[in-house]
Amino acid sequence: MHSFFAIIPGMAGWSEIVLVLALALILFGPKRLPEIAEAAGKSIRKFKAATRNATDEVKREIDEVSQQMKDDPPGDNDRKNDTPKS
């Protein structure tokens, strides 16, 4: 079974995660750690929302171009302009 944190170089298992959390607790203290975790959570939420908005915008543009292609195929304009001029 693969660990989720195996993608991070140097992180092989739960013991390393516990070590990192213990070091964070020692460095920042028990009062500051929840503030840091909350700020990290808010940052991740904002990033996810921005990513979702960008993805939605790209999908919307693709759908719009697709609809335009269906309504007016690229070869259609050539046939309209091929009428003989008098």
Helices and strands as residue ranges (DSSP letters): G 4-7, H 14-71, H 76-81
